[in-house]
Amino acid sequence: MKAVKAAAHWLKGNLDLAVALSLALVVSVLGAAGAASPGMVSNAVLATLAVIAFTLVVERGAREALKGHVSGSTSRLSDSLDRAHSELQRLHRAVEQVDQAVALLDSLIKPTPSHFLPRDFELAMVDTDRWIYKGGTGTFLRAVTLKANAQYALKDKKPRVITIEILDPTNVELCDRYGRMRRALAPGPDRLGEVWTTKRVRNESYATILSATYYHQQFGLLDFQLGLASTVSIFRYDLSSSYIIITQEDGSAPALKAVSGTFFYDSYASELRLSLEQSRRLDLQRAAVIAIDAAEPETITEEEVRKLFEALAVPLDDEFSSDDIHSITRKAFLAENPYA
């Protein structure tokens, strides 16, 4: 049945050839049998040739039509490809313009709302080989930054350079100026319930020195550089490998952030290096005369605290009472996050 259908399909598409073939076959048989006259055979041959010629003409016409169709299709396809290529080029130019715009935005200092700062600090501390801090007394540094950098350094088993520049606690006039500036911004007690007196400024700076000494002794992957500034600034700088965050003393104010590799990041990095070079440097190795207990650093005694600061060339003067030293110890090892 399938063979019959296939033959019928072939016959439908090749009827002219079938007629010519049948005619030639019939005439050949009749001629061989002597049933057809020579004239009839000649006429049949001519008819067969005519059918074949007609078939060739039709086939050539179909071939030319197909060739024209293919040529037209090829031309239309070529036009479509040209239009697609032009569109791709336009899109490529648009993408390049967007990339340039993004690069320009990244090169600028961008304001960051204060409620994003915890996230930004966390991201900056996760993967970095350095941390540079320059500010007032380093309250947030003691409460969050030093601990986080120590933990991530241990986790990654990679060293980190920690650079700190804070106010010189032995410079009473400087600390008084900073205290007056803080009280001008917020006259009453701050979030920790304390007023920024001159004594508090000095205690806070001493606490940061003590805290840095502890982390220097207990975490060998942290390489410390500590400098004491002689000028007051309303800004605080925190620089990691990823970006620099510039904050103000008012914790609710927006911060500024610049990504590494940009002009502003590199400029501030150079500024912080220059500032450190002009500060009074402390050698934390000299504090090795006092071994701070790793598990309970807050148990350090008053006498040990005095000896430690004397070894670092920032001795406590007679104005510091036992309560002051206790306050310094508590701030150094039990610091509270002022922005929590």
Secondary structure, DSSP 8 states (H G I E B T S, - for coil): -HHHHHHHHHHHH-HHHHHHHHHHHHHHHHHHHT-S-HHHHHHHHHHHHHHHHHHHHHHHHHHHHHHHHHHHHHHHHHHHHHHHHHHHHHHHHHHHHHHHHHHHHHTS-EEE-GGGHHHHHHHHHHS-SEEEEESSS-HHIIIIIHHHHHHHHHHHT--EEEEEEEE-TT-HHHHHHHHHHHHHH--S--TTS----HHHHHHHHHHHHHHHHHHHHH-TTEEEEEEEESS--SEEEEE-SSEEEEEESSTTS-EEEEETTSHHHHHHHHHHHHHHHTSEEE-GGGGGGS---SS-GGG--HHHHHHHHHHTT----TT--HHHHHHHHHHHHS---TT-
